[in-house]
Amino acid sequence: MKYKIVPNIISIILALIIGVALFRQIDFQNMTVEKPLLALVYLIAFLISIGFMIKKSKQ
């Protein structure tokens, strides 16, 4: 069973926006997150948007 990444424009835009928001939450000097629960929600939404791009091949 092979998986392939299908570039869906909605998923790409969602992943880009959520990824940037998640990146802004991280403080790289102290390696902490400003709001941990909000960062967790961003991470879950980011993984779901990436998951929508991964589809099974129909062969």
PDB file of N, CA, C, O and CB in Angstrom:
ATOM      1  N   MET A   1       0.840  -1.167   0.000  1.00  0.00           N
ATOM      2  CA  MET A   1       0.000   0.000   0.000  1.00  0.00           C
ATOM      3  C   MET A   1       0.892   1.239   0.000  1.00  0.00           C
ATOM      4  O   MET A   1       1.614   1.499   0.963  1.00  0.00           O
ATOM      5  CB  MET A   1      -0.960  -0.007   1.214  1.00  0.00           C
ATOM      6  N   LYS A   2       0.833   1.976  -1.063  1.00  0.00           N
ATOM      7  CA  LYS A   2       1.674   3.152  -1.169  1.00  0.00           C
ATOM      8  C   LYS A   2       0.857   4.401  -0.880  1.00  0.00           C
ATOM      9  O   LYS A   2      -0.328   4.492  -1.203  1.00  0.00           O
ATOM     10  CB  LYS A   2       2.320   3.236  -2.557  1.00  0.00           C
ATOM     11  N   TYR A   3       1.532   5.351  -0.263  1.00  0.00           N
ATOM     12  CA  TYR A   3       0.924   6.647   0.019  1.00  0.00           C
ATOM     13  C   TYR A   3       1.600   7.691  -0.853  1.00  0.00           C
ATOM     14  O   TYR A   3       2.796   7.605  -1.128  1.00  0.00           O
ATOM     15  CB  TYR A   3       1.042   7.016   1.531  1.00  0.00           C
ATOM     16  N   LYS A   4       0.836   8.660  -1.276  1.00  0.00           N
ATOM     17  CA  LYS A   4       1.439   9.752  -2.026  1.00  0.00           C
ATOM     18  C   LYS A   4       0.869  11.071  -1.523  1.00  0.00           C
ATOM     19  O   LYS A   4      -0.241  11.124  -0.994  1.00  0.00           O
ATOM     20  CB  LYS A   4       1.193   9.587  -3.549  1.00  0.00           C
ATOM     21  N   ILE A   5       1.636  12.116  -1.694  1.00  0.00           N
ATOM     22  CA  ILE A   5       1.224  13.440  -1.243  1.00  0.00           C
ATOM     23  C   ILE A   5       0.551  14.152  -2.411  1.00  0.00           C
ATOM     24  O   ILE A   5       1.157  14.381  -3.457  1.00  0.00           O
ATOM     25  CB  ILE A   5       2.441  14.263  -0.705  1.00  0.00           C
ATOM     26  N   VAL A   6      -0.709  14.492  -2.203  1.00  0.00           N
ATOM     27  CA  VAL A   6      -1.486  15.190  -3.217  1.00  0.00           C
ATOM     28  C   VAL A   6      -1.529  16.667  -2.844  1.00  0.00           C
ATOM     29  O   VAL A   6      -2.069  17.019  -1.796  1.00  0.00           O
ATOM     30  CB  VAL A   6      -2.928  14.595  -3.343  1.00  0.00           C
ATOM     31  N   PRO A   7      -0.970  17.533  -3.679  1.00  0.00           N
ATOM     32  CA  PRO A   7      -0.942  18.957  -3.335  1.00  0.00           C
ATOM     33  C   PRO A   7      -2.318  19.605  -3.485  1.00  0.00           C
ATOM     34  O   PRO A   7      -2.677  20.088  -4.559  1.00  0.00           O
ATOM     35  CB  PRO A   7       0.073  19.689  -4.209  1.00  0.00           C
ATOM     36  N   ASN A   8      -3.074  19.606  -2.399  1.00  0.00           N
ATOM     37  CA  ASN A   8      -4.377  20.262  -2.357  1.00  0.00           C
ATOM     38  C   ASN A   8      -4.152  21.692  -1.879  1.00  0.00           C
ATOM     39  O   ASN A   8      -3.528  21.900  -0.839  1.00  0.00           O
ATOM     40  CB  ASN A   8      -5.386  19.492  -1.420  1.00  0.00           C
ATOM     41  N   ILE A   9      -4.645  22.672  -2.612  1.00  0.00           N
ATOM     42  CA  ILE A   9      -4.339  24.072  -2.323  1.00  0.00           C
ATOM     43  C   ILE A   9      -4.865  24.500  -0.954  1.00  0.00           C
ATOM     44  O   ILE A   9      -4.220  25.292  -0.267  1.00  0.00           O
ATOM     45  CB  ILE A   9      -4.926  24.968  -3.404  1.00  0.00           C
ATOM     46  N   ILE A  10      -6.016  23.991  -0.555  1.00  0.00           N
ATOM     47  CA  ILE A  10      -6.572  24.351   0.751  1.00  0.00           C
ATOM     48  C   ILE A  10      -5.708  23.793   1.872  1.00  0.00           C
ATOM     49  O   ILE A  10      -5.452  24.483   2.858  1.00  0.00           O
ATOM     50  CB  ILE A  10      -8.015  23.835   0.888  1.00  0.00           C
ATOM     51  N   SER A  11      -5.259  22.559   1.731  1.00  0.00           N
ATOM     52  CA  SER A  11      -4.405  21.959   2.754  1.00  0.00           C
ATOM     53  C   SER A  11      -3.048  22.652   2.831  1.00  0.00           C
ATOM     54  O   SER A  11      -2.485  22.798   3.916  1.00  0.00           O
ATOM     55  CB  SER A  11      -4.213  20.473   2.473  1.00  0.00           C
ATOM     56  N   ILE A  12      -2.529  23.073   1.697  1.00  0.00           N
ATOM     57  CA  ILE A  12      -1.243  23.765   1.683  1.00  0.00           C
ATOM     58  C   ILE A  12      -1.357  25.115   2.385  1.00  0.00           C
ATOM     59  O   ILE A  12      -0.484  25.485   3.170  1.00  0.00           O
ATOM     60  CB  ILE A  12      -0.746  23.954   0.239  1.00  0.00           C
ATOM     61  N   ILE A  13      -2.431  25.848   2.104  1.00  0.00           N
ATOM     62  CA  ILE A  13      -2.618  27.149   2.746  1.00  0.00           C
ATOM     63  C   ILE A  13      -2.820  26.984   4.244  1.00  0.00           C
ATOM     64  O   ILE A  13      -2.239  27.730   5.033  1.00  0.00           O
ATOM     65  CB  ILE A  13      -3.814  27.890   2.129  1.00  0.00           C
ATOM     66  N   LEU A  14      -3.646  26.006   4.650  1.00  0.00           N
ATOM     67  CA  LEU A  14      -3.855  25.757   6.079  1.00  0.00           C
ATOM     68  C   LEU A  14      -2.554  25.365   6.770  1.00  0.00           C
ATOM     69  O   LEU A  14      -2.250  25.871   7.850  1.00  0.00           O
ATOM     70  CB  LEU A  14      -4.905  24.660   6.280  1.00  0.00           C
ATOM     71  N   ALA A  15      -1.789  24.474   6.162  1.00  0.00           N
ATOM     72  CA  ALA A  15      -0.527  24.034   6.768  1.00  0.00           C
ATOM     73  C   ALA A  15       0.448  25.199   6.875  1.00  0.00           C
ATOM     74  O   ALA A  15       1.177  25.303   7.862  1.00  0.00           O
ATOM     75  CB  ALA A  15       0.101  22.889   5.946  1.00  0.00           C
ATOM     76  N   LEU A  16       0.473  26.061   5.894  1.00  0.00           N
ATOM     77  CA  LEU A  16       1.378  27.207   5.926  1.00  0.00           C
ATOM     78  C   LEU A  16       0.998  28.197   7.031  1.00  0.00           C
ATOM     79  O   LEU A  16       1.861  28.647   7.786  1.00  0.00           O
ATOM     80  CB  LEU A  16       1.379  27.913   4.571  1.00  0.00           C
ATOM     81  N   ILE A  17      -0.275  28.533   7.125  1.00  0.00           N
ATOM     82  CA  ILE A  17      -0.725  29.487   8.141  1.00  0.00           C
ATOM     83  C   ILE A  17      -0.539  28.931   9.547  1.00  0.00           C
ATOM     84  O   ILE A  17      -0.032  29.621  10.431  1.00  0.00           O
ATOM     85  CB  ILE A  17      -2.192  29.851   7.915  1.00  0.00           C
ATOM     86  N   ILE A  18      -0.948  27.692   9.749  1.00  0.00           N
ATOM     87  CA  ILE A  18      -0.835  27.087  11.080  1.00  0.00           C
ATOM     88  C   ILE A  18       0.627  26.845  11.447  1.00  0.00           C
ATOM     89  O   ILE A  18       1.008  26.992  12.608  1.00  0.00           O
ATOM     90  CB  ILE A  18      -1.619  25.764  11.137  1.00  0.00           C
ATOM     91  N   GLY A  19       1.437  26.480  10.474  1.00  0.00           N
ATOM     92  CA  GLY A  19       2.864  26.271  10.735  1.00  0.00           C
ATOM     93  C   GLY A  19       3.565  27.553  11.158  1.00  0.00           C
ATOM     94  O   GLY A  19       4.408  27.537  12.055  1.00  0.00           O
ATOM     95  N   VAL A  20       3.221  28.660  10.517  1.00  0.00           N
ATOM     96  CA  VAL A  20       3.807  29.947  10.894  1.00  0.00           C
ATOM     97  C   VAL A  20       3.347  30.354  12.289  1.00  0.00           C
ATOM     98  O   VAL A  20       4.142  30.856  13.084  1.00  0.00           O
ATOM     99  CB  VAL A  20       3.431  31.036   9.870  1.00  0.00           C
ATOM    100  N   ALA A  21       2.073  30.141  12.590  1.00  0.00           N
ATOM    101  CA  ALA A  21       1.561  30.476  13.920  1.00  0.00           C
ATOM    102  C   ALA A  21       2.233  29.624  14.997  1.00  0.00           C
ATOM    103  O   ALA A  21       2.546  30.122  16.078  1.00  0.00           O
ATOM    104  CB  ALA A  21       0.036  30.284  13.970  1.00  0.00           C
ATOM    105  N   LEU A  22       2.451  28.368  14.710  1.00  0.00           N
ATOM    106  CA  LEU A  22       3.136  27.487  15.650  1.00  0.00           C
ATOM    107  C   LEU A  22       4.594  27.897  15.819  1.00  0.00           C
ATOM    108  O   LEU A  22       5.129  27.854  16.927  1.00  0.00           O
ATOM    109  CB  LEU A  22       3.048  26.035  15.181  1.00  0.00           C
ATOM    110  N   PHE A  23       5.231  28.291  14.734  1.00  0.00           N
ATOM    111  CA  PHE A  23       6.621  28.724  14.785  1.00  0.00           C
ATOM    112  C   PHE A  23       6.787  29.979  15.632  1.00  0.00           C
ATOM    113  O   PHE A  23       7.791  30.134  16.327  1.00  0.00           O
ATOM    114  CB  PHE A  23       7.142  28.973  13.381  1.00  0.00           C
ATOM    115  N   ARG A  24       5.807  30.874  15.577  1.00  0.00           N
ATOM    116  CA  ARG A  24       5.866  32.103  16.368  1.00  0.00           C
ATOM    117  C   ARG A  24       5.683  31.844  17.863  1.00  0.00           C
ATOM    118  O   ARG A  24       6.113  32.653  18.686  1.00  0.00           O
ATOM    119  CB  ARG A  24       4.809  33.078  15.888  1.00  0.00           C
ATOM    120  N   GLN A  25       5.057  30.735  18.218  1.00  0.00           N
ATOM    121  CA  GLN A  25       4.828  30.408  19.620  1.00  0.00           C
ATOM    122  C   GLN A  25       6.104  29.947  20.331  1.00  0.00           C
ATOM    123  O   GLN A  25       6.194  30.034  21.556  1.00  0.00           O
ATOM    124  CB  GLN A  25       3.768  29.334  19.728  1.00  0.00           C
ATOM    125  N   ILE A  26       7.078  29.463  19.580  1.00  0.00           N
ATOM    126  CA  ILE A  26       8.281  28.869  20.163  1.00  0.00           C
ATOM    127  C   ILE A  26       9.314  29.952  20.449  1.00  0.00           C
ATOM    128  O   ILE A  26       9.623  30.775  19.586  1.00  0.00           O
ATOM    129  CB  ILE A  26       8.873  27.794  19.223  1.00  0.00           C
ATOM    130  N   ASP A  27       9.844  29.942  21.672  1.00  0.00           N
ATOM    131  CA  ASP A  27      10.936  30.829  22.063  1.00  0.00           C
ATOM    132  C   ASP A  27      12.218  30.002  21.988  1.00  0.00           C
ATOM    133  O   ASP A  27      12.447  29.137  22.833  1.00  0.00           O
ATOM    134  CB  ASP A  27      10.712  31.438  23.515  1.00  0.00           C
ATOM    135  N   PHE A  28      13.052  30.262  20.986  1.00  0.00           N
ATOM    136  CA  PHE A  28      14.213  29.419  20.738  1.00  0.00           C
ATOM    137  C   PHE A  28      15.374  29.689  21.699  1.00  0.00           C
ATOM    138  O   PHE A  28      16.250  28.838  21.844  1.00  0.00           O
ATOM    139  CB  PHE A  28      14.679  29.612  19.324  1.00  0.00           C
ATOM    140  N   GLN A  29      15.401  30.833  22.347  1.00  0.00           N
ATOM    141  CA  GLN A  29      16.464  31.101  23.316  1.00  0.00           C
ATOM    142  C   GLN A  29      16.301  30.233  24.552  1.00  0.00           C
ATOM    143  O   GLN A  29      17.265  29.644  25.039  1.00  0.00           O
ATOM    144  CB  GLN A  29      16.473  32.579  23.710  1.00  0.00           C
ATOM    145  N   ASN A  30      15.078  30.158  25.054  1.00  0.00           N
ATOM    146  CA  ASN A  30      14.817  29.380  26.262  1.00  0.00           C
ATOM    147  C   ASN A  30      14.255  27.996  25.970  1.00  0.00           C
ATOM    148  O   ASN A  30      14.064  27.194  26.884  1.00  0.00           O
ATOM    149  CB  ASN A  30      13.867  30.127  27.149  1.00  0.00           C
ATOM    150  N   MET A  31      13.988  27.717  24.695  1.00  0.00           N
ATOM    151  CA  MET A  31      13.371  26.465  24.257  1.00  0.00           C
ATOM    152  C   MET A  31      12.072  26.199  25.017  1.00  0.00           C
ATOM    153  O   MET A  31      11.862  25.108  25.546  1.00  0.00           O
ATOM    154  CB  MET A  31      14.343  25.292  24.449  1.00  0.00           C
ATOM    155  N   THR A  32      11.208  27.208  25.062  1.00  0.00           N
ATOM    156  CA  THR A  32       9.899  27.086  25.684  1.00  0.00           C
ATOM    157  C   THR A  32       8.837  27.557  24.704  1.00  0.00           C
ATOM    158  O   THR A  32       9.129  28.065  23.622  1.00  0.00           O
ATOM    159  CB  THR A  32       9.830  27.895  27.003  1.00  0.00           C
ATOM    160  N   VAL A  33       7.608  27.370  25.122  1.00  0.00           N
ATOM    161  CA  VAL A  33       6.466  27.800  24.324  1.00  0.00           C
ATOM    162  C   VAL A  33       5.692  28.807  25.150  1.00  0.00           C
ATOM    163  O   VAL A  33       5.505  28.613  26.351  1.00  0.00           O
ATOM    164  CB  VAL A  33       5.561  26.590  23.900  1.00  0.00           C
ATOM    165  N   GLU A  34       5.236  29.890  24.514  1.00  0.00           N
ATOM    166  CA  GLU A  34       4.515  30.940  25.243  1.00  0.00           C
ATOM    167  C   GLU A  34       3.231  30.398  25.869  1.00  0.00           C
ATOM    168  O   GLU A  34       3.031  30.509  27.079  1.00  0.00           O
ATOM    169  CB  GLU A  34       4.186  32.111  24.306  1.00  0.00           C
ATOM    170  N   LYS A  35       2.380  29.824  25.059  1.00  0.00           N
ATOM    171  CA  LYS A  35       1.096  29.283  25.517  1.00  0.00           C
ATOM    172  C   LYS A  35       1.046  27.802  25.117  1.00  0.00           C
ATOM    173  O   LYS A  35       0.744  27.483  23.967  1.00  0.00           O
ATOM    174  CB  LYS A  35      -0.128  30.089  24.900  1.00  0.00           C
ATOM    175  N   PRO A  36       1.340  26.900  26.058  1.00  0.00           N
ATOM    176  CA  PRO A  36       1.459  25.477  25.703  1.00  0.00           C
ATOM    177  C   PRO A  36       0.173  24.859  25.146  1.00  0.00           C
ATOM    178  O   PRO A  36       0.240  24.060  24.211  1.00  0.00           O
ATOM    179  CB  PRO A  36       1.886  24.699  26.911  1.00  0.00           C
ATOM    180  N   LEU A  37      -0.979  25.203  25.689  1.00  0.00           N
ATOM    181  CA  LEU A  37      -2.216  24.603  25.192  1.00  0.00           C
ATOM    182  C   LEU A  37      -2.551  25.087  23.780  1.00  0.00           C
ATOM    183  O   LEU A  37      -3.018  24.310  22.947  1.00  0.00           O
ATOM    184  CB  LEU A  37      -3.372  24.922  26.139  1.00  0.00           C
ATOM    185  N   LEU A  38      -2.314  26.349  23.520  1.00  0.00           N
ATOM    186  CA  LEU A  38      -2.552  26.877  22.181  1.00  0.00           C
ATOM    187  C   LEU A  38      -1.568  26.261  21.184  1.00  0.00           C
ATOM    188  O   LEU A  38      -1.940  25.970  20.047  1.00  0.00           O
ATOM    189  CB  LEU A  38      -2.431  28.416  22.176  1.00  0.00           C
ATOM    190  N   ALA A  39      -0.341  26.066  21.596  1.00  0.00           N
ATOM    191  CA  ALA A  39       0.643  25.424  20.724  1.00  0.00           C
ATOM    192  C   ALA A  39       0.253  23.976  20.432  1.00  0.00           C
ATOM    193  O   ALA A  39       0.496  23.478  19.332  1.00  0.00           O
ATOM    194  CB  ALA A  39       2.039  25.477  21.364  1.00  0.00           C
ATOM    195  N   LEU A  40      -0.345  23.304  21.403  1.00  0.00           N
ATOM    196  CA  LEU A  40      -0.811  21.931  21.194  1.00  0.00           C
ATOM    197  C   LEU A  40      -1.953  21.896  20.186  1.00  0.00           C
ATOM    198  O   LEU A  40      -2.006  21.009  19.335  1.00  0.00           O
ATOM    199  CB  LEU A  40      -1.260  21.303  22.524  1.00  0.00           C
ATOM    200  N   VAL A  41      -2.859  22.850  20.279  1.00  0.00           N
ATOM    201  CA  VAL A  41      -3.961  22.934  19.314  1.00  0.00           C
ATOM    202  C   VAL A  41      -3.411  23.221  17.916  1.00  0.00           C
ATOM    203  O   VAL A  41      -3.857  22.622  16.938  1.00  0.00           O
ATOM    204  CB  VAL A  41      -4.977  24.035  19.732  1.00  0.00           C
ATOM    205  N   TYR A  42      -2.445  24.133  17.822  1.00  0.00           N
ATOM    206  CA  TYR A  42      -1.810  24.418  16.530  1.00  0.00           C
ATOM    207  C   TYR A  42      -1.121  23.174  15.967  1.00  0.00           C
ATOM    208  O   TYR A  42      -1.207  22.907  14.768  1.00  0.00           O
ATOM    209  CB  TYR A  42      -0.792  25.562  16.676  1.00  0.00           C
ATOM    210  N   LEU A  43      -0.445  22.419  16.819  1.00  0.00           N
ATOM    211  CA  LEU A  43       0.254  21.219  16.363  1.00  0.00           C
ATOM    212  C   LEU A  43      -0.724  20.174  15.851  1.00  0.00           C
ATOM    213  O   LEU A  43      -0.479  19.555  14.816  1.00  0.00           O
ATOM    214  CB  LEU A  43       1.099  20.634  17.491  1.00  0.00           C
ATOM    215  N   ILE A  44      -1.821  19.969  16.558  1.00  0.00           N
ATOM    216  CA  ILE A  44      -2.823  18.998  16.118  1.00  0.00           C
ATOM    217  C   ILE A  44      -3.441  19.427  14.789  1.00  0.00           C
ATOM    218  O   ILE A  44      -3.612  18.604  13.890  1.00  0.00           O
ATOM    219  CB  ILE A  44      -3.920  18.832  17.187  1.00  0.00           C
ATOM    220  N   ALA A  45      -3.774  20.698  14.662  1.00  0.00           N
ATOM    221  CA  ALA A  45      -4.344  21.199  13.409  1.00  0.00           C
ATOM    222  C   ALA A  45      -3.341  21.103  12.267  1.00  0.00           C
ATOM    223  O   ALA A  45      -3.720  20.814  11.133  1.00  0.00           O
ATOM    224  CB  ALA A  45      -4.807  22.646  13.575  1.00  0.00           C
ATOM    225  N   PHE A  46      -2.063  21.342  12.556  1.00  0.00           N
ATOM    226  CA  PHE A  46      -1.018  21.233  11.532  1.00  0.00           C
ATOM    227  C   PHE A  46      -0.895  19.788  11.049  1.00  0.00           C
ATOM    228  O   PHE A  46      -0.791  19.537   9.849  1.00  0.00           O
ATOM    229  CB  PHE A  46       0.341  21.732  12.083  1.00  0.00           C
ATOM    230  N   LEU A  47      -0.906  18.845  11.982  1.00  0.00           N
ATOM    231  CA  LEU A  47      -0.800  17.432  11.603  1.00  0.00           C
ATOM    232  C   LEU A  47      -2.026  16.966  10.821  1.00  0.00           C
ATOM    233  O   LEU A  47      -1.899  16.153   9.905  1.00  0.00           O
ATOM    234  CB  LEU A  47      -0.617  16.563  12.848  1.00  0.00           C
ATOM    235  N   ILE A  48      -3.201  17.465  11.168  1.00  0.00           N
ATOM    236  CA  ILE A  48      -4.409  17.105  10.422  1.00  0.00           C
ATOM    237  C   ILE A  48      -4.352  17.666   9.005  1.00  0.00           C
ATOM    238  O   ILE A  48      -4.735  16.983   8.055  1.00  0.00           O
ATOM    239  CB  ILE A  48      -5.666  17.620  11.147  1.00  0.00           C
ATOM    240  N   SER A  49      -3.881  18.895   8.855  1.00  0.00           N
ATOM    241  CA  SER A  49      -3.790  19.473   7.509  1.00  0.00           C
ATOM    242  C   SER A  49      -2.759  18.745   6.654  1.00  0.00           C
ATOM    243  O   SER A  49      -2.942  18.612   5.444  1.00  0.00           O
ATOM    244  CB  SER A  49      -3.437  20.960   7.593  1.00  0.00           C
ATOM    245  N   ILE A  50      -1.683  18.275   7.268  1.00  0.00           N
ATOM    246  CA  ILE A  50      -0.713  17.458   6.532  1.00  0.00           C
ATOM    247  C   ILE A  50      -1.329  16.093   6.200  1.00  0.00           C
ATOM    248  O   ILE A  50      -1.087  15.534   5.130  1.00  0.00           O
ATOM    249  CB  ILE A  50       0.600  17.279   7.359  1.00  0.00           C
ATOM    250  N   GLY A  51      -2.120  15.573   7.125  1.00  0.00           N
ATOM    251  CA  GLY A  51      -2.779  14.286   6.900  1.00  0.00           C
ATOM    252  C   GLY A  51      -3.756  14.320   5.744  1.00  0.00           C
ATOM    253  O   GLY A  51      -3.927  13.312   5.059  1.00  0.00           O
ATOM    254  N   PHE A  52      -4.401  15.452   5.506  1.00  0.00           N
ATOM    255  CA  PHE A  52      -5.301  15.571   4.366  1.00  0.00           C
ATOM    256  C   PHE A  52      -4.552  15.524   3.038  1.00  0.00           C
ATOM    257  O   PHE A  52      -5.131  15.174   2.010  1.00  0.00           O
ATOM    258  CB  PHE A  52      -6.094  16.859   4.464  1.00  0.00           C
ATOM    259  N   MET A  53      -3.287  15.870   3.054  1.00  0.00           N
ATOM    260  CA  MET A  53      -2.509  15.835   1.814  1.00  0.00           C
ATOM    261  C   MET A  53      -1.996  14.431   1.487  1.00  0.00           C
ATOM    262  O   MET A  53      -1.677  14.144   0.333  1.00  0.00           O
ATOM    263  CB  MET A  53      -1.337  16.796   1.913  1.00  0.00           C
ATOM    264  N   ILE A  54      -1.915  13.556   2.493  1.00  0.00           N
ATOM    265  CA  ILE A  54      -1.395  12.207   2.270  1.00  0.00           C
ATOM    266  C   ILE A  54      -2.569  11.291   1.975  1.00  0.00           C
ATOM    267  O   ILE A  54      -3.477  11.142   2.792  1.00  0.00           O
ATOM    268  CB  ILE A  54      -0.578  11.695   3.501  1.00  0.00           C
ATOM    269  N   LYS A  55      -2.540  10.694   0.826  1.00  0.00           N
ATOM    270  CA  LYS A  55      -3.638   9.810   0.393  1.00  0.00           C
ATOM    271  C   LYS A  55      -3.055   8.477  -0.049  1.00  0.00           C
ATOM    272  O   LYS A  55      -1.891   8.384  -0.437  1.00  0.00           O
ATOM    273  CB  LYS A  55      -4.468  10.459  -0.768  1.00  0.00           C
ATOM    274  N   LYS A  56      -3.893   7.451   0.020  1.00  0.00           N
ATOM    275  CA  LYS A  56      -3.487   6.141  -0.480  1.00  0.00           C
ATOM    276  C   LYS A  56      -3.578   6.151  -2.005  1.00  0.00           C
ATOM    277  O   LYS A  56      -4.472   6.768  -2.583  1.00  0.00           O
ATOM    278  CB  LYS A  56      -4.375   5.005   0.126  1.00  0.00           C
ATOM    279  N   SER A  57      -2.640   5.459  -2.644  1.00  0.00           N
ATOM    280  CA  SER A  57      -2.735   5.346  -4.090  1.00  0.00           C
ATOM    281  C   SER A  57      -3.806   4.307  -4.415  1.00  0.00           C
ATOM    282  O   SER A  57      -4.002   3.354  -3.660  1.00  0.00           O
ATOM    283  CB  SER A  57      -1.356   4.959  -4.724  1.00  0.00           C
ATOM    284  N   LYS A  58      -4.486   4.492  -5.521  1.00  0.00           N
ATOM    285  CA  LYS A  58      -5.628   3.633  -5.858  1.00  0.00           C
ATOM    286  C   LYS A  58      -5.258   2.525  -6.827  1.00  0.00           C
ATOM    287  O   LYS A  58      -6.084   2.105  -7.638  1.00  0.00           O
ATOM    288  CB  LYS A  58      -6.745   4.463  -6.449  1.00  0.00           C
ATOM    289  N   GLN A  59      -4.038   2.055  -6.749  1.00  0.00           N
ATOM    290  CA  GLN A  59      -3.621   0.984  -7.660  1.00  0.00           C
ATOM    291  C   GLN A  59      -3.662  -0.336  -6.978  1.00  0.00           C
ATOM    292  O   GLN A  59      -3.343  -1.356  -7.588  1.00  0.00           O
ATOM    293  CB  GLN A  59      -2.236   1.234  -8.201  1.00  0.00           C
TER     294      GLN A  59
END
